[in-house]
Amino acid sequence: MRLSPRTVHEIDSPMGATYALLAGRSGERALLDLAQAAPSYPPAIEMNEHVARVAHEPNGAAYVPAPGLPRLREAFAADLGHAYQSPVGAGQMVVTAGCNQAFCLVAQSLTEPGDEVIEVLPYYFNYDMWLRMNGVVPRYLEPGPDLVPDPEAAEALITPRTRAIVLVTPGNPSGVTLTPDVLAGFYEVAKRHDIALILDETYRSFRDTAQPAHELFADPDWDRTLVSLHSFSKDLAIPGYRVGAVVASPELSRQVMKLLDCVAICPPRIGQEAAWAGLASAQEWRRARANEIADKRRRLETALADRPGGFELMSSGGFFGWIRHPFAGRPTDEVVRDLVIRYDTLVIPGTAFLPDDRQMFRASFGNVSGAGLTEFAERLELMAKDLLG
């Protein structure tokens, strides 16, 4: 058989490649896993109890309607309406098997081979991979020195083949949180050129404010431009249940459901039930866990404040720290390999998120303790001492 060159010529999953390095580690120390953005805590007890009850019901394993479990969509619409202080209808969303699938289905609905999509650097690697494997050309937008992209710079990249601008906020891998004013600027650019603004809001609950992340839903015609993507994985600690959502126009949602029917029929019912239970009965738990993650981020910022060994924290937020290493003459992939093999510390190389090597790597602090983050800084300093003298 012949394999598709588009897939064959694409990179393997950076996550899988990184975890494969564990086979060679020394094991002299306990592993510090700062690779995957996953909560270290289990779901709320109310969610687990509801899932157990559903599993025993006669229809507990049945399909759900194409747009998603009705009560989940109603609960999520209410949640979004409260968070953004603007009404969002249950009819304006489709539940997906995670936010990754949400993006893939949206991108497939909007683009054809040869079309272009603008991505901000550093990009989220799965999105970039999906576009390339489907013949879509990424146009990379360089951010400013604070890693905040400029709407005018994005507008300069737009061509007749441009179909969308993709933003992730808080960022993955950078953690950078875009302000409502910046998002409004991108929205106006996309609206002016009749292209989509795809906004990944997976980490919206892990910002430093309870104020709305943006005011875009206040525009009565928002769904002609905005596509808002969501995930319950981090928010409700259910990454393995694979539940996300597309919030968009009925026209786009219809196309998303066509594709969803071909690849999954519907997202797993049990995950949707868990997400509904979390929205319905675990709001205090949800806020407390977000505060825990914020505390870990502050611990990371404190641990790296003095640039141990020359490692510099360039930005942080959500679940991530974006860090520059001091080894200018060494490929970042080698630095990351040394970190895990010699120092039992697992991170993701920045080359997974960039078209070139800029001495960067991503550290995800969600599943590491506060003490572990202090230990992380100490291991970075030790590595620099060993290699730089």
Disulfide bonds with the S-S distance in Angstrom:
none
